[in-house]
Amino acid sequence: MLRCHTPPQCGRAPLRHHGRRESAPGVVVRCARGAPQVSGLEAAATGHAAATKAGGGGGARPSLAERLRLGSLLEDGLSYKESFIVRCYEVGINKTATVETIANLLQEVGCNHAQSVGFSTDGFATTTTMRKLGLIWVTNRMHIEIYKYPAWGDVVEIETWCQEDGRIGTRRDWILKDLANGEVIGRATSKWVMMNQNTRRLQRVSDDVRDEVFIHCPKTPRLAFPEENNGSLKKIPILSDPAQYSRLGLVPRRADLDMNQHVNNVTYIGWVLESIPQDIIDTHELQTITLDYRRECQHDDIVDSLTYIEEGEEKSMNGSASASQHKEQQQFLHCLRFAGNGDEINRGRTVWRKLAR
């Protein structure tokens, strides 16, 4: 399992929502509810509610970042919404946001959600009881589906919330929309478990922690993927050699390390994509990615990326990606493992749709 600083937690103290108009330097701020049709930075600012006076800080004055951030808890305090402008350095060769950009935005909005309700800002988003007991959150699954990639200059609105998931876990979900027209352009979900930071063993969520974390989460299940047999639940099998495609000897860069001195979870997405065949990259775009995290990766580890044609796809592909470029959809299974001992770091699945030309 990978320790990651994206927080799964919902919140302990709701943020008071103000219907009046407030201002911060250079930003127009309005209530997120019932926002009219607007554009530009002002449109993005409609997601920035008055994260000002409560913020889990008992009336403390908010930081400059909190006042300028284009996000807030919604009125019921059970979810958080934030808007982001896609920057030129966040798009790829197709002039649309990369999946790494999307994953980074999900991570950012999750962190901001946790901060807005007063959890720790040390990268673990822990509650008071968790810090006393040396407990942290680790993620064991991330599932992202993108229906339409935003382009440079588009404004993406992301809503996130979390809820209980069994006795030892939580889940965090996201909905992504194009702020200009309200269209849902993506969904994501993740599963988290609690670990003792010192022993590295999983631990059941105690009643004290549950009271701190779940008090302002949805009271009834709310799922980004409510459909039966949805892809986010599909198991990923154990993979064995040989892989049809591989990229060996990947080394973490210093920039790949997060604030906890471990490889950031978004880096794993990039490593998975490194072993996708080039003809798929040229003719398709990533629609869905699922990653099961099994081990942590540190700065001195060397990683091999392996890609397999998913069973059922192989016959139609005749063992070659180029033999099936006419297909509208392609599916692959993935394994990242340590180059030295072969231990599995994570396993994954990707689904690719044919590019519209």
N, C-alpha and C positions, 0 to 999 in steps of 0.2 A: 504494500500500500504506500502511496505517496503522500507525504505530508505537504500540505499546500496551504497558502494563506488566504484562499478564498473562503469566507466564512459561511457555514450552512445555517447559522442561527437566525431566528426571527428576531424577537426583541423582548425586552423586559419592561420598558417603560414607553408608552405611546407618546408620540410627538404631537403636541397641540397644533392643530391645523387652523390657520387664520384665513378668513375669507377676504380680509382687506388686502389692499395692494401694498407691497413693501419694496424697498429698493436696495440695491448694492451697487458699488461703483461699476459703471459700464454695462449693467445688465438690467433689463426690464423683467420684473418678477410678478407673476400673477398666480392666482389659485389654480391648481391642476384640474379641479372639477369644472366641467362645462366650458372648457376653453374654446373660444371662437376660432374660425379658420384664419390663421396668420402664417407668416413665412419668416425665413431667415432666423437670426439669433433670437428674435422675439418669440418665434414659434418654439424654439428649443427651450426658451425660458419659461414657457407655460408649465413645464414639468418641474420647475424649481419652486416649490412652495415655501412657506415661511419656516424653514428649519432653523428657528432662531432662539426660542426662549426656553424650551424644555430640553429636547435633544438628549434625554437620559442624563443630563448633567445637573438636574435639580435647579434649573433657572440660571445656570452659568451662561455667560455671553458666548455665542458661537464663534468659532474661528473664522478667519477670512475665507478659507476654503469652503466651509459650510455655507457661508453667505453667498458665495459665487457659484456653488455647485448647482447644476440644473436638475435637482432631484429632491424628493421628499417622501415621507410616509404618506400614504393615502389617508383620507379622513377617518376610516375605521381603524387605522393603525395596524392592519393585518398584512399589508404588503407595501413595497417601496417601488417608486417609479422614477426613472431618470432618463434624460435625453442626451444624446451624443452626436456631434457633427463628425462625419467621416473625413479624415484628413488625407492629404495627398500621399503621405508616406505610409498609409494604412491600406492602400489598394495594391493589387498585383497586376499581372500582365494583361488581364481582361478589363482593367480600369474599374474593378469593383473590389470591395473589401475582401481581404483574405479570410480564411476560416480562423487563422491565428488572431486576426483582428477581432473577429466575433468572440472568440474565446476570451480574449483579454478584456473586452467590454463586459462580458458576463462576470468575470472575476472582479472587475472594478465595481460594478453595481452591487455585487454581493458584499464586498468590503464596505462600501458606503452605507449599505443597509445596516450592517452590524454596528458601524460607528454611530449612525443616527439614533440608535436606541441605547447607546452608552456602553457597549461592550469594549473590551480592551483594544488598543490600537497597536499591539506589539506584533501583529501578524497572525495571531491565533484566534482572535475574536472570542476570547474566553469570558465566562462569567466569573463572579467573585468566588463561588464555590469551586469551580474548576481550577482556578489559579491556586487556591489553598491546597487542593489535592494533586496538583501537578498533572492535570488532564488537558488534552488538546483534541481537536477534531482532525481526522484524516479522511480523505476521499477515497472511495473504492470503485466508483463508477461515474463516468460523465457521458452523456448522450446528447448530441446536438443535431438538429435538423434545420436546414436552410432551404426555404422555398424560393427566395429571391434575394440575391446579394445586393446590398446597397452600394451605390456608386459614390465617388468622391464628391463631397459637398452635400450628400443626403443627410437628413437628420433621423436618427434611429431612436425610438423610445423603447425602453426596456423596463418591464415590470418583473419583480422577483418577490418570492415569499418562500417560507420554509415550514415544515411540519414534521411531526413524529413519524418514524418509520421503524416499527418494531421496538423491542426493549433496549437495543444497543445502538440504534441509529436514528438519523434524521435524513430528510431529503430537501433539497432546494430546487425550485423550478423557476423557469423564466419564460416570458412571452416577449417576442420582438415585433415591433410594428414600424412601418414607415410613417413618421409623424405627419407628413404632408397629406396623406389620404386615409390614415388609419388602418391600412392593409397589414394583416399579420404576415410577416416575412420569415419568421422562424420561431422555433420552440426548443427548449432544452430542459434537461432534468439531471440531477446528480444525487448520489447517495453517499452518506457520511457515517462514520463510526467514531466512537470515542476511544482514545488510547492514552495510557499512562506514558507521559513523556520520558520517564526514566527507565521503566522496565520494557517499554515498547509493546506491551500487551494490551489487547482490547479490554474494555471495561464497560459494563452495563451502565446505562444512564440512570443515575440515582434520582429519587423523588425531589431532592433539593435542586439538582441541576434542571430537572424537568420543569419545576415551577418557575425557574428563572428564564428558561429558554422558550417554553411553549405557551406562556400566558397570553401572548398577543399573536400567536399563529392562528390560521383558520381553524374554527372549531369543528368543522366537518371537512373531510378530505377534498382538496382542490388540486387537481392534477393538470399539468401542462399537456399530458398525453392521456386523456381519459379513455381512449379507445381500447377495446379488448384486443389482446394479442398484438399490442403495438410494439414497434421495434426497440423501444427503450428497455423492454423486459427480456428480449431474446438473448439466450445464453451464447457465449462465445466458446467454442470447443478448444481443448488442448491441441496445439499444433505440433507436428513432428516434421523432421527433415525428410526430403529436401524441399526447400521453398522454391517457387518458380522465379522469384525476383528477390534481390537482396542489395543492401547497401551496408558495407561492413566498416568498422573502425570509426564510428561517430564519437566525437569527443566534445563534452560540454565546454562552451566558452564561458568566460567570466560573466558575460552579460546574461547567461542563461540561469544564473543563480538568483533565487529570490531572497527576501529579507531574512529568511530562516536558514540561509546557507545551503539550501538544497535546490536541485534543478526544478525550475518552475514547471507546472503541469502543462502549460502551453507549448513548451519546448518539445514535449513528447509527441504532440500532434505533428510538429514539423518533422521530427524523426520518422514517424510513420509514413509521411508523404514522400520522404526521400527514396523509398524503395518502390513507389508506384511506377509502372512502366511509362515511358515518355509519351507513347502514342495515346495512352489514356489521358494524360495531362493535356495533350494537344487537342483532343476531340471531345472531352467530357469535363464536367465540373462536379465538385464534391457536393453531394446532397445530404448525406448522413454520415456521422462518425460516432462510434461508440468505443470507449476505452475503459477497460477494467485495470485498475492500478493494483499492483501486487507487491512491489518493493520500491524503496526509496533509491534515488540515484544521486550521487555526489560529484563534486567537481573533478575528481581524479579517476572516475569510471570511464571505461570504453564500451560503447554500445553497438550492437549489430541490429539492423532493421531488416525484418524478413516479411515478405508479402506472398500470400497464397491465393490462388483462384478459389473462391468458395465452392464447395461441393455442390453440384447441380449446375454450376456455370461452366465447368470444365469441358463438358462434351460440346457445348455450343461454341466454345472458344478454341477447341482443338489444340489446347496447350499454348495458345499464342494470343496475346492481347490484340495484335494487329488483325487477326483473323475474324474479329468480331466488332470492328469499328462501327458497323451498321447498326448494332444493337443500341436501343435507347437507354438501357441501364446495365451497369456492370457492378459486381459485388466482389469484394476481396476480404480476406482475413489477414490479421497482422500479429506479429510478435516482436517485441523489443526485448533483447536479452543481453546480459553481460558477456562481452567478448571472451573474458578469461575462463569463467566456470560454466557458462551457458545458462545460468539461473535466469528465470523469466522476470522481467521488470513489469511489463504489462502486455496484455493481448487486446486486439481490437477488431473492429469490423468497419468497412467503409462501403458506401453505396454511391455510385456515380451516375449522373444523368448526362445524356448527350447534349452538347452545346448547341444552342440555336444560332445559326449563321445568317 
